[in-house]
Amino acid sequence: MMSFNFQFLLPVGIILVGLFVASVGYEAIKNKRMRLMPINREEVLDGDAAVKAGKQTIAVGLVITAVGLIFLLLP
């Protein structure tokens, strides 16, 4: 019987979280609108402020994804 190796589960989860965070930043850049959640759901960034925050969010997401890849590729 084959057993599942759980050591790959955490890095794959980290990669998925990083990609999700990056997708939020991409949506903010594409729509030029970003909600600030969960702190204040009514406050919204528009225009250049949303694009700047979206770029920062994409950078954070890519760093998280890179950390997940490092954990996945290292034995």
Secondary structure, 3 states (H helix, E strand, C coil): CCCCCHHHHHHHHHHHHHHHHHHHHHHHHHHCEEECCCCCCCCEEECHHHHHHHHHHHHHHHHHHHHHHHHHHCC
